Amino acid sequence: MDPAVQQYATLIVTVGAVCFAVAAALWAWRLTQGARAGHRRWKTRTSMLEARLDRAEGVFNAHPGVILTWSEEDVDAEADWGEPRLFGSPSAMTALLNFAGATAGPSPAASILDGIADYEARDASGDHVTLRKRLRQLRETGRAFSMTISGPEGRFLDADGRPAGAQAVLWLTDSTVRSLDESDAAGKREESLRTLGDDPLVFLETLDKSPLPAWRMSAAGKLLWANAAYLAAVEEPSLDSAVKNDVMLHPDLADLARAAVEAGEPVEETRRAVIAGDRCVLGLCLYPVSGGVSGVAVDVSGEMNAKEALSRHVRAHDETLDHMAEAVAIFGKSRRMVFHNRAFSEMFSLDEAWLDDGPTHGEILDRLREARRLPEQADFAEWKAGELKYYEDFPEEAPEEIWPLPDGRTLRVVRQQHPLGGVILLFDNVTQEVVLSAQYKTALTVRKATLDNLMEGVAVFGSAGELRLHNAAFDRMWDIKDGQLDDSAAFEDVAEICRPLFHKNAVWEEIKGRVTDPSPESRVGSVGEMERADGSTLTWMSQPLPDGATVLAFADITAIKREEKILRQHNEALQEADRQKTDFVRHVSYQLKTPLTTISGYAEMLKSNISGELNERQQEFLGAIETASQQLDKLIKDILDIAAIDAGALELDLGDVHLEETLQSALETAEGRALEGHVKLALDARGDLGAIRADETRVKQILFNLINNAIRHTPEGGEVTLGCEREDGAARIWVEDTGAGLEPEKQAKVFDRFNSGRGGGAGLGLALVREFAAMHGGWVEFESEQGKGACVTVWLPENARAQAAPPELALSENAAE
């Protein structure tokens, strides 16, 4: 805006304030006069004011440009500018019409605005705008603006828009005629001031339409005048009633007015009040004028709420920082501390009261150096200057630093530039991290050394198939030369190097799938074998790792395979020899049974005296023949049973076996043998034995073999006891003798085949006992103490099953499953 015009506007506002005070005083005086005299004076005053208004209008017309004003009733949301009031000299209007390339028409103001609204223009910020846009913003939101409009033929027009209470004012001045003589301008301004001093009504009207409450009070604090906004705020219907009742916008207005008069200068205060039924905070400004005090009120609720919200935000921010484990120190532009959290004072053991006094950054560094809580520096002054240099020249990216302190701690230091100036420092105690990092590096070194000393070849691949690490055994196993493979090679590159020794792509593709396929089906461990071109055999194993990587391990099992082949061949030879042995035993047994039958038959014929009566000596010989035949017959039967068991041809014939009857039968069968050896037989049946499901023939064989074995090893006058009881779902049968017992070193082989460790016999009786018990799902136990006899115990389940197995074998099979 033209400086002359700005001074002119300032003078108008000043004169307006003076006129406002004079008018308010005159108006208060008129209210005290009689209606009749007041009416005459009002008419006279009106005439005078009309004359002065004409003079004021002349002053406006003397302005080198034009002035357009809009009041509330002129605002039309649908129109760009409606019908504004136009002030200015005819010559100025003609010049602007020419500038706009328009004619006067019925509305010169609209013609001027239509012509210049879309000309190229720049505002104070240099942005390209249009008068149309800025004028609409002024009328709708009260946003002021200043711009220069470029016209035809190199002419320029200054446009300044300002709100004036409830009005909007646009000043248009032709910038190409700024050579106006300053003395002439000064003279015109003086004339304007004199004219406006005699005509205050325009300013009263402006104040009355202001959206801000305004009022006039006497020096004693009595209300003399108030605008419409004031009356609406105190909910008074008219000015007369407000003045008569001395209605105050706030109870403290009178005291504030007296304070302004006494001080002789404006008084500004904030007070909470109720305006139009709403609670708010008012900013009150009262200033002394001639004869009293004038005031204006502004609703500052939003500002106060914003301040409170900001205060709460700052407190919350400080509390958050105070609860951080990292130490935080904030220094302002003056290099003094403006904030620190608890962690900072604790980390450096600094006094809280001293920190609250706001020491400078340099003072804190000096104190920390004295306490040896800073890194040792060869030149502390130079280092300190470098720290303080951040206030003058802060780099775009300040590097993090690691501070090793003399007390063994390690701090990470981060610097940030404060948005309002100054520096923010963050300290993090990373001592534990440094220790863990060192331990981790040590662990990596140990792991690599461990892997390099393994016999197995190990390689670890990432989830994308890249090689992460491999050991020396892997290189040797696949004949990889130094430098041929790095730790980031792709799986395909590794496989290509290995293909000369093993060229089957299907295996490499399978291994690659285990490495790179993220699906759960592929992320499982797997094993395989590969026979390589050099004749060696490797096993490979893949195992997924928790981080998505996969470890591959290769082991050379060539020697193991060779030994396995030899053992397999040896085992096949043993199996063949065992088969031939079994066939031989079976064949010999059958061949022996034929002459044995002949011997037994002729012995029976001789015993029946078919060839004549035998003498006593002959009968003794015949008895020996019969005994030997019976023993040989039992031996052959035992051998055949063993052969049948080995061949898997012997099956159990299961049925109900009444234990007590079976025990009695076994004792009766053995009575003859016991009498010959002068051995006593006894039965120890405990409780109700009942029946079990078993093969009765095999159970009797078990009992017969146990009793005969006990009788054979019991001296004359000794005793053999056959006992039985039910226990834990099984029948426990035992045979106990009073013989000499068995040495401990021989007890482990007592159930072996062809073992005659207890003396005499072929050693098949107890072996058959163990085999028959195992076929029922039972087992045997042997107890003996030298000089105190022996006891053989057989456990038979209550319900035996065909193809049954002993408990320990069944347990191992379940575990294998």
FIZALUM-591207 format. One line per 4 residues: number of its first residue (from 1); for each residue x, y, z of C-alpha. Coordinates in steps of 0.5 Angstrom, whole numbers, always signed. Example, Ala and Ser with C-alpha at 12.3 -4.5 7.8 and 13.67 -1.06 7.14 Angstrom:
! FIZALUM-591207
1> +25,-9,+16 | +27,-2,+14
! end
This chain:
! FIZALUM-591207
1> +0,+0,+0 | +2,+7,-1 | +6,+10,+5 | +2,+16,+4
5> -5,+12,+4 | -2,+8,+10 | -1,+15,+14 | -8,+17,+12
9> -11,+11,+15 | -7,+11,+21 | -9,+19,+22 | -17,+17,+21
13> -17,+11,+26 | -13,+16,+31 | -18,+22,+30 | -24,+16,+30
17> -22,+14,+37 | -22,+22,+39 | -29,+23,+36 | -32,+17,+39
21> -30,+19,+46 | -33,+26,+44 | -39,+23,+41 | -40,+18,+47
25> -40,+24,+52 | -45,+28,+48 | -50,+23,+47 | -50,+22,+55
29> -51,+29,+56 | -57,+29,+51 | -60,+23,+55 | -61,+28,+61
33> -64,+33,+57 | -72,+34,+56 | -75,+30,+50 | -77,+37,+47
37> -70,+40,+48 | -67,+34,+46 | -71,+33,+40 | -69,+40,+37
41> -62,+39,+39 | -62,+32,+35 | -65,+36,+29 | -60,+41,+29
45> -54,+36,+30 | -57,+31,+25 | -56,+37,+20 | -49,+39,+22
49> -47,+31,+22 | -50,+31,+15 | -46,+37,+13 | -40,+34,+16
53> -41,+27,+12 | -41,+31,+6 | -34,+34,+7 | -32,+27,+9
57> -34,+24,+3 | -30,+30,-1 | -24,+28,+3 | -25,+21,+0
61> -26,+23,-6 | -20,+27,-6 | -16,+20,-5 | -12,+19,-12
65> -15,+12,-12 | -22,+9,-10 | -25,+6,-4 | -30,+0,-4
69> -34,-2,+2 | -38,-8,+4 | -43,-8,+10 | -46,-15,+12
73> -52,-14,+8 | -48,-13,+2 | -45,-20,+2 | -48,-25,-3
77> -45,-32,-3 | -48,-33,-10 | -44,-26,-13 | -37,-25,-13
81> -38,-18,-10 | -45,-16,-10 | -46,-8,-10 | -41,-5,-6
85> -41,+3,-4 | -36,+7,-8 | -32,+13,-6 | -27,+17,-10
89> -26,+22,-15 | -29,+22,-22 | -22,+23,-25 | -20,+17,-21
93> -26,+13,-22 | -25,+14,-30 | -18,+12,-29 | -19,+6,-26
97> -25,+4,-31 | -20,+6,-37 | -15,+1,-33 | -20,-4,-33
101> -22,-3,-40 | -29,-2,-38 | -35,+3,-38 | -38,+6,-32
105> -45,+3,-33 | -50,+3,-28 | -45,+0,-23 | -38,+3,-24
109> -35,-1,-18 | -38,-7,-21 | -35,-5,-28 | -28,-4,-25
113> -28,-11,-21 | -31,-14,-27 | -25,-12,-31 | -19,-13,-27
117> -21,-19,-23 | -17,-24,-27 | -11,-20,-29 | -4,-23,-27
121> -3,-21,-20 | +3,-22,-15 | +2,-22,-7 | +7,-20,-2
125> +10,-27,-2 | +11,-27,-9 | +5,-32,-11 | +1,-31,-17
129> -6,-30,-15 | -12,-26,-18 | -16,-21,-14 | -23,-25,-15
133> -20,-30,-11 | -17,-26,-5 | -23,-21,-5 | -28,-27,-4
137> -23,-30,+2 | -24,-23,+5 | -31,-22,+5 | -32,-29,+7
141> -27,-30,+12 | -24,-23,+13 | -17,-25,+11 | -13,-19,+9
145> -9,-18,+3 | -4,-14,-1 | -3,-15,-8 | +0,-11,-15
149> -4,-12,-21 | -1,-12,-28 | -5,-8,-33 | -5,-6,-40
153> +1,-2,-43 | +6,-3,-37 | +1,+0,-32 | +0,-3,-25
157> -5,-2,-20 | -4,-3,-12 | -10,-7,-9 | -11,-8,-1
161> -16,-11,+2 | -18,-11,+10 | -23,-12,+15 | -26,-6,+18
165> -31,-9,+24 | -37,-12,+20 | -35,-9,+14 | -30,-10,+8
169> -26,-5,+5 | -22,-5,-2 | -17,+0,-3 | -15,+1,-11
173> -9,+6,-12 | -6,+7,-19 | +2,+5,-18 | +4,+9,-24
177> +2,+16,-21 | +6,+16,-15 | +10,+22,-17 | +4,+26,-13
181> +8,+32,-9 | +9,+30,-2 | +7,+37,+0 | +0,+37,-3
185> -1,+30,+0 | +1,+33,+7 | -4,+38,+6 | -10,+34,+4
189> -9,+29,+10 | -9,+35,+15 | -16,+37,+11 | -18,+30,+12
193> -16,+30,+19 | -20,+36,+21 | -26,+34,+17 | -26,+27,+21
197> -25,+30,+27 | -32,+34,+26 | -35,+27,+24 | -35,+21,+29
201> -41,+18,+27 | -38,+13,+22 | -33,+11,+27 | -39,+10,+32
205> -43,+6,+26 | -36,+2,+25 | -35,+0,+33 | -43,-2,+33
209> -42,-7,+28 | -36,-10,+31 | -36,-17,+33 | -32,-16,+39
213> -35,-13,+45 | -33,-5,+46 | -36,+0,+51 | -35,+7,+54
217> -34,+8,+61 | -34,+14,+66 | -27,+15,+70 | -32,+13,+76
221> -33,+6,+73 | -40,+7,+70 | -42,+5,+63 | -44,+10,+58
225> -44,+7,+52 | -43,+0,+49 | -44,-3,+42 | -49,-9,+39
229> -44,-15,+41 | -43,-12,+48 | -51,-12,+49 | -51,-19,+46
233> -46,-22,+51 | -50,-19,+57 | -56,-21,+54 | -59,-14,+54
237> -65,-12,+50 | -62,-4,+49 | -57,+1,+50 | -61,+5,+55
241> -63,-1,+59 | -56,-3,+60 | -53,+4,+61 | -59,+5,+66
245> -58,-2,+70 | -50,-1,+69 | -50,-8,+66 | -42,-10,+66
249> -39,-15,+62 | -35,-18,+68 | -36,-16,+75 | -28,-13,+75
253> -29,-8,+70 | -30,-2,+74 | -24,-4,+78 | -20,-5,+72
257> -23,+2,+69 | -21,+6,+75 | -14,+2,+75 | -13,+5,+68
261> -15,+12,+70 | -10,+12,+75 | -4,+9,+71 | -6,+13,+65
265> -4,+7,+61 | -8,+1,+58 | -10,-5,+63 | -10,-12,+60
269> -13,-18,+64 | -16,-24,+62 | -22,-26,+66 | -27,-32,+66
273> -34,-30,+64 | -41,-33,+61 | -43,-30,+55 | -49,-32,+51
277> -50,-38,+56 | -43,-40,+54 | -37,-41,+59 | -31,-37,+56
281> -25,-34,+57 | -24,-26,+55 | -18,-22,+54 | -20,-15,+57
285> -17,-9,+54 | -18,-2,+58 | -15,+4,+56 | -16,+11,+58
289> -19,+17,+54 | -21,+24,+55 | -27,+24,+60 | -26,+16,+62
293> -24,+9,+59 | -26,+5,+53 | -25,-2,+53 | -26,-8,+48
297> -26,-16,+50 | -24,-21,+46 | -26,-29,+47 | -19,-32,+48
301> -22,-39,+50 | -19,-42,+44 | -12,-39,+46 | -13,-41,+53
305> -15,-48,+51 | -9,-49,+47 | -4,-46,+52 | -7,-51,+57
309> -7,-57,+52 | +0,-55,+50 | +2,-55,+58 | -1,-62,+58
313> +3,-64,+52 | +9,-62,+55 | +8,-65,+62 | +6,-71,+59
317> +13,-71,+54 | +17,-69,+60 | +14,-75,+64 | +15,-80,+58
321> +22,-78,+58 | +23,-78,+65 | +21,-86,+65 | +26,-88,+59
325> +32,-92,+61 | +36,-88,+56 | +39,-81,+59 | +36,-75,+56
329> +39,-68,+56 | +36,-62,+53 | +40,-55,+52 | +37,-49,+49
333> +40,-44,+44 | +44,-41,+50 | +47,-47,+51 | +44,-48,+58
337> +40,-54,+60 | +33,-54,+60 | +31,-61,+61 | +34,-67,+64
341> +31,-74,+66 | +32,-78,+72 | +36,-83,+68 | +41,-77,+66
345> +42,-75,+73 | +43,-83,+76 | +47,-85,+70 | +53,-79,+71
349> +51,-78,+79 | +50,-71,+78 | +46,-67,+84 | +39,-66,+82
353> +39,-59,+85 | +45,-57,+81 | +42,-59,+74 | +35,-56,+76
357> +39,-49,+76 | +40,-50,+69 | +48,-50,+68 | +51,-49,+61
361> +53,-55,+57 | +61,-53,+58 | +60,-53,+66 | +57,-60,+66
365> +63,-63,+61 | +68,-60,+66 | +64,-63,+72 | +64,-70,+69
369> +71,-69,+67 | +73,-68,+74 | +69,-74,+77 | +72,-78,+71
373> +65,-80,+68 | +68,-78,+61 | +72,-81,+56 | +79,-80,+57
377> +82,-75,+52 | +89,-73,+50 | +87,-66,+49 | +80,-64,+53
381> +80,-57,+51 | +80,-59,+44 | +75,-64,+45 | +70,-60,+49
385> +70,-55,+43 | +68,-60,+39 | +62,-62,+43 | +60,-54,+43
389> +61,-53,+36 | +54,-57,+35 | +51,-51,+37 | +54,-47,+31
393> +54,-52,+26 | +50,-58,+27 | +51,-63,+21 | +45,-66,+17
397> +47,-73,+20 | +51,-73,+26 | +54,-79,+27 | +53,-84,+33
401> +59,-84,+38 | +61,-90,+43 | +64,-87,+50 | +68,-92,+54
405> +68,-89,+61 | +74,-90,+66 | +69,-94,+70 | +68,-99,+65
409> +62,-97,+62 | +60,-96,+55 | +55,-91,+53 | +52,-90,+46
413> +51,-82,+45 | +46,-79,+40 | +46,-72,+38 | +40,-68,+35
417> +38,-61,+33 | +33,-58,+37 | +27,-55,+33 | +27,-49,+37
421> +35,-49,+37 | +40,-52,+42 | +42,-59,+42 | +39,-66,+45
425> +43,-71,+47 | +41,-78,+49 | +46,-83,+52 | +45,-91,+52
429> +48,-95,+57 | +51,-101,+52 | +56,-104,+57 | +52,-111,+57
433> +51,-110,+49 | +58,-110,+48 | +60,-115,+53 | +54,-120,+49
437> +57,-118,+42 | +64,-120,+44 | +62,-126,+47 | +58,-127,+41
441> +64,-126,+36 | +68,-131,+41 | +62,-136,+40 | +63,-135,+33
445> +70,-136,+33 | +69,-142,+37 | +64,-145,+33 | +68,-144,+26
449> +74,-147,+30 | +69,-153,+32 | +66,-154,+25 | +73,-154,+22
453> +75,-160,+26 | +69,-164,+25 | +70,-170,+20 | +63,-169,+17
457> +63,-164,+12 | +58,-158,+14 | +55,-152,+10 | +49,-147,+12
461> +45,-144,+7 | +40,-138,+8 | +33,-138,+6 | +34,-136,-1
465> +39,-141,-2 | +46,-137,-1 | +52,-140,+2 | +53,-137,+9
469> +59,-142,+12 | +62,-148,+11 | +68,-152,+14 | +74,-155,+12
473> +72,-162,+12 | +66,-160,+7 | +72,-157,+2 | +76,-163,+3
477> +70,-168,+2 | +68,-165,-5 | +75,-163,-7 | +74,-155,-7
481> +80,-151,-8 | +82,-145,-4 | +78,-139,-7 | +74,-143,-11
485> +68,-142,-7 | +66,-136,-2 | +61,-135,+3 | +55,-132,-1
489> +55,-137,-7 | +48,-139,-9 | +46,-146,-8 | +47,-148,-16
493> +54,-145,-16 | +56,-150,-10 | +52,-156,-13 | +56,-155,-20
497> +62,-155,-16 | +60,-162,-13 | +57,-165,-20 | +64,-168,-22
501> +64,-173,-16 | +56,-174,-16 | +52,-172,-22 | +45,-174,-21
505> +41,-167,-21 | +35,-170,-18 | +38,-171,-11 | +41,-164,-12
509> +34,-161,-13 | +31,-165,-7 | +36,-162,-3 | +35,-155,-6
513> +28,-156,-4 | +29,-157,+3 | +34,-151,+3 | +29,-146,-1
517> +22,-148,+0 | +19,-144,+6 | +13,-149,+6 | +12,-153,+12
521> +12,-160,+8 | +19,-158,+6 | +22,-155,+12 | +23,-162,+16
525> +29,-166,+17 | +31,-171,+11 | +37,-176,+10 | +39,-180,+4
529> +45,-183,+1 | +49,-182,-5 | +54,-186,-9 | +60,-182,-12
533> +64,-183,-18 | +70,-184,-14 | +67,-190,-11 | +66,-187,-4
537> +59,-187,-1 | +56,-181,+3 | +50,-180,+7 | +47,-173,+7
541> +43,-170,+12 | +39,-163,+12 | +36,-160,+18 | +32,-153,+18
545> +34,-148,+23 | +30,-143,+27 | +32,-137,+23 | +30,-140,+16
549> +37,-143,+14 | +38,-150,+13 | +44,-154,+15 | +47,-159,+11
553> +52,-165,+13 | +55,-170,+9 | +59,-176,+12 | +63,-181,+9
557> +61,-188,+10 | +65,-192,+5 | +69,-196,+10 | +62,-197,+14
561> +59,-200,+8 | +65,-204,+7 | +65,-207,+14 | +57,-208,+13
565> +58,-212,+7 | +63,-216,+10 | +58,-217,+17 | +52,-218,+12
569> +56,-224,+9 | +59,-227,+15 | +52,-227,+18 | +49,-230,+12
573> +54,-235,+13 | +52,-236,+20 | +45,-237,+19 | +47,-242,+13
577> +51,-246,+18 | +45,-245,+24 | +40,-248,+19 | +45,-254,+17
581> +46,-255,+24 | +38,-255,+25 | +37,-260,+19 | +43,-264,+22
585> +40,-265,+29 | +33,-266,+26 | +36,-271,+22 | +40,-275,+27
589> +34,-274,+32 | +29,-278,+27 | +35,-283,+25 | +36,-284,+33
593> +29,-285,+34 | +28,-291,+30 | +33,-296,+33 | +31,-293,+40
597> +24,-295,+39 | +27,-302,+37 | +31,-302,+43 | +25,-300,+48
601> +20,-306,+44 | +25,-311,+45 | +26,-309,+52 | +19,-309,+54
605> +19,-316,+50 | +24,-319,+55 | +21,-316,+61 | +14,-320,+59
609> +18,-326,+59 | +16,-328,+52 | +23,-331,+51 | +23,-335,+58
613> +24,-332,+65 | +29,-328,+67 | +34,-329,+73 | +35,-323,+78
617> +42,-321,+74 | +38,-321,+67 | +32,-316,+70 | +37,-311,+73
621> +41,-311,+66 | +34,-310,+63 | +32,-304,+68 | +38,-301,+66
625> +36,-301,+59 | +29,-299,+60 | +32,-293,+64 | +37,-291,+59
629> +32,-292,+53 | +27,-287,+57 | +33,-282,+58 | +35,-282,+51
633> +28,-282,+49 | +27,-275,+53 | +33,-272,+50 | +31,-274,+43
637> +24,-270,+44 | +28,-264,+47 | +32,-264,+41 | +26,-264,+37
641> +23,-259,+41 | +29,-254,+40 | +29,-255,+33 | +22,-254,+32
645> +23,-247,+36 | +29,-245,+32 | +25,-247,+26 | +19,-243,+28
649> +15,-249,+27 | +13,-250,+34 | +6,-247,+36 | +2,-247,+43
653> -4,-250,+44 | -8,-246,+48 | -13,-248,+53 | -15,-247,+61
657> -10,-250,+65 | -12,-251,+72 | -6,-250,+76 | -7,-254,+82
661> -9,-260,+78 | -3,-259,+74 | +2,-259,+80 | -1,-265,+83
665> +0,-269,+76 | +7,-266,+76 | +9,-269,+83 | +6,-275,+82
669> +10,-276,+75 | +16,-275,+79 | +15,-279,+85 | +19,-285,+82
673> +25,-281,+80 | +25,-278,+87 | +24,-285,+91 | +30,-287,+87
677> +34,-281,+89 | +31,-282,+96 | +29,-274,+95 | +22,-272,+99
681> +17,-268,+94 | +13,-262,+97 | +7,-258,+94 | +7,-250,+97
685> +0,-248,+93 | -2,-241,+96 | -9,-239,+96 | -14,-240,+90
689> -10,-242,+84 | -15,-242,+79 | -14,-243,+72 | -10,-239,+67
693> -10,-240,+59 | -4,-243,+57 | -1,-250,+53 | -2,-255,+58
697> +3,-260,+55 | +8,-255,+55 | +7,-253,+62 | +7,-260,+64
701> +14,-260,+61 | +16,-254,+64 | +14,-257,+71 | +17,-264,+69
705> +24,-261,+67 | +24,-256,+73 | +23,-262,+78 | +27,-267,+75
709> +33,-262,+75 | +32,-260,+82 | +32,-268,+84 | +38,-269,+80
713> +42,-264,+84 | +39,-265,+91 | +43,-270,+95 | +39,-276,+99
717> +35,-274,+104 | +34,-267,+101 | +27,-264,+99 | +25,-261,+93
721> +19,-256,+94 | +14,-254,+88 | +10,-248,+89 | +5,-243,+86
725> +1,-237,+87 | -2,-231,+83 | +1,-225,+83 | +0,-218,+79
729> -4,-222,+73 | +1,-228,+73 | +2,-234,+76 | +9,-235,+79
733> +11,-242,+79 | +18,-244,+83 | +22,-250,+84 | +26,-250,+90
737> +32,-255,+92 | +36,-256,+98 | +42,-258,+94 | +49,-255,+94
741> +47,-249,+90 | +51,-246,+84 | +57,-242,+83 | +56,-234,+82
745> +60,-235,+75 | +56,-240,+73 | +49,-238,+74 | +49,-233,+68
749> +49,-239,+63 | +44,-244,+67 | +39,-243,+62 | +44,-244,+56
753> +43,-250,+51 | +47,-256,+52 | +50,-253,+58 | +51,-258,+64
757> +54,-253,+69 | +50,-256,+75 | +53,-263,+73 | +50,-269,+68
761> +45,-268,+63 | +45,-265,+56 | +43,-258,+59 | +37,-258,+55
765> +32,-258,+60 | +32,-251,+63 | +33,-248,+56 | +27,-251,+54
769> +24,-248,+60 | +26,-241,+58 | +24,-242,+51 | +17,-245,+53
773> +16,-239,+58 | +18,-234,+53 | +13,-237,+48 | +7,-236,+53
777> +9,-229,+54 | +13,-230,+61 | +20,-231,+63 | +24,-235,+68
781> +29,-233,+74 | +34,-237,+77 | +37,-236,+85 | +42,-240,+88
785> +47,-239,+94 | +53,-244,+94 | +51,-249,+100 | +44,-247,+100
789> +41,-250,+94 | +37,-246,+88 | +31,-244,+86 | +28,-243,+79
793> +22,-239,+78 | +17,-238,+72 | +12,-233,+71 | +7,-234,+66
797> +1,-229,+64 | -6,-231,+66 | -8,-230,+59 | -3,-232,+54
801> -3,-230,+47 | +0,-234,+41 | +6,-231,+38 | +7,-228,+45
805> +13,-225,+47 | +17,-223,+54 | +15,-217,+57 | +22,-214,+56
809> +22,-215,+49 | +15,-212,+48 | +17,-206,+52 | +23,-205,+47
813> +18,-206,+41 | +13,-201,+43 | +19,-196,+44 | +21,-197,+37
817> +14,-196,+35
! end
